[in-house]
Amino acid sequence: QVQLVESGGGLVQAGGSLRLSCAASGRTYSNNVMGWFRQTPGKEREFVAAISRSGGSTHYADSVKGRFTISRDSAKNTLYLQMNSLKPEDTAVYYCAARRSALVAVTTTPGEYTYWGQGTAVTVSS
């Protein structure tokens, strides 16, 4: 089991920045592919970014490429999402997620992630 707790959400003006954090506990964090997803009311949860177990491979949704950066600190058992040049359309609840430790592929499908945090809300005003 992996327990995940997100933090760092809030209200920011368009063009601003936020850094989300996801603290992991439970089974060894470094064994899991990790990802960030987001969801707005009435819409399906969508992929934002993902990172390999080693941190050497990352993948981004086209909508955030060049603006968001995913990273992980295994010593702190923490996943990050640095969000720059925020736009109103980035407004959503952001979730971190982890794949089961036996799975090594960096995937973009929510259903392929087993462990989820409770989410942190990000609001970008225009």
C-alpha positions in Angstrom: 0.0 0.0 0.0 1.1 3.6 -0.7 -0.6 6.5 0.9 -0.5 9.8 -0.9 -1.3 13.3 0.4 -1.3 16.4 -1.9 -0.7 20.0 -0.9 0.2 23.3 -2.5 -3.0 24.2 -4.3 -4.6 27.6 -4.1 -5.8 30.7 -6.0 -3.4 32.3 -8.4 -3.7 34.9 -11.2 -3.1 33.9 -14.8 0.6 33.9 -15.6 1.5 32.9 -12.1 3.1 29.8 -10.6 2.3 27.1 -8.0 4.2 24.1 -6.9 2.2 21.1 -5.8 3.6 18.4 -3.5 2.6 14.8 -2.9 3.9 13.2 0.2 4.1 9.4 0.0 4.1 6.9 2.8 3.7 3.1 3.2 5.5 0.8 0.9 8.8 2.0 -0.8 7.9 5.1 -2.7 10.8 4.8 -5.1 9.4 1.6 -6.6 6.4 3.3 -8.1 5.7 5.1 -11.3 4.0 8.3 -10.3 1.7 10.7 -12.0 -0.4 13.9 -11.7 -4.0 14.1 -13.0 -6.6 16.7 -12.8 -10.4 16.9 -12.9 -13.0 19.6 -13.3 -16.8 19.1 -12.5 -18.6 17.1 -15.1 -15.4 16.0 -16.9 -13.3 12.9 -16.7 -10.0 12.8 -14.9 -7.3 13.8 -17.3 -3.6 13.1 -17.5 -1.2 15.9 -16.7 2.3 14.4 -16.2 4.1 11.2 -15.1 7.5 10.1 -14.1 9.4 6.9 -14.0 10.6 5.1 -10.9 14.1 6.5 -11.2 12.9 10.0 -12.3 14.9 9.7 -15.5 11.9 9.6 -17.8 8.9 12.0 -17.8 5.8 12.4 -19.9 3.5 15.4 -20.2 0.1 16.2 -21.7 0.4 18.5 -24.7 -1.6 21.1 -22.9 1.0 21.6 -20.2 4.2 20.8 -22.0 6.8 23.5 -21.5 4.9 25.0 -18.6 4.7 22.2 -16.0 7.6 20.1 -14.6 7.2 16.9 -12.7 9.9 15.7 -10.4 10.5 13.4 -7.4 12.7 13.4 -4.4 13.1 9.8 -3.2 14.9 10.9 0.0 11.9 12.9 1.0 9.3 10.5 -0.5 7.8 13.4 -2.3 6.5 14.0 -5.8 6.3 17.6 -7.2 4.5 19.4 -9.9 5.9 22.9 -10.7 3.3 24.8 -12.6 4.3 28.0 -14.4 2.5 30.4 -16.8 -0.8 29.2 -15.4 -3.9 29.7 -17.4 -7.6 29.8 -16.4 -8.1 26.5 -18.1 -5.6 24.9 -15.7 -8.3 25.3 -13.0 -9.1 21.9 -11.5 -8.6 19.5 -8.6 -5.1 18.0 -9.0 -4.5 14.4 -7.9 -1.3 12.5 -7.5 -1.3 8.8 -8.2 1.0 5.8 -8.1 1.2 2.6 -10.1 1.7 -0.7 -8.4 5.4 -1.3 -7.8 5.6 -4.2 -10.2 4.6 -2.0 -13.1 7.4 0.0 -14.8 5.6 1.6 -17.7 5.0 5.4 -17.5 1.4 5.5 -18.6 -1.2 8.2 -19.1 -4.4 6.3 -18.3 -6.0 6.9 -14.9 -7.2 3.4 -14.6 -3.7 2.1 -14.7 -2.8 3.8 -11.4 -3.8 2.1 -8.2 -3.1 4.6 -5.4 -4.6 8.1 -5.3 -4.4 11.1 -3.0 -7.4 13.1 -2.0 -6.7 16.0 -4.4 -5.7 19.7 -4.0 -7.7 22.4 -5.7 -6.0 24.9 -8.1 -7.9 28.0 -9.2 -6.4 30.3 -11.8 -8.2 33.7 -12.2 -8.1 35.7 -15.4 
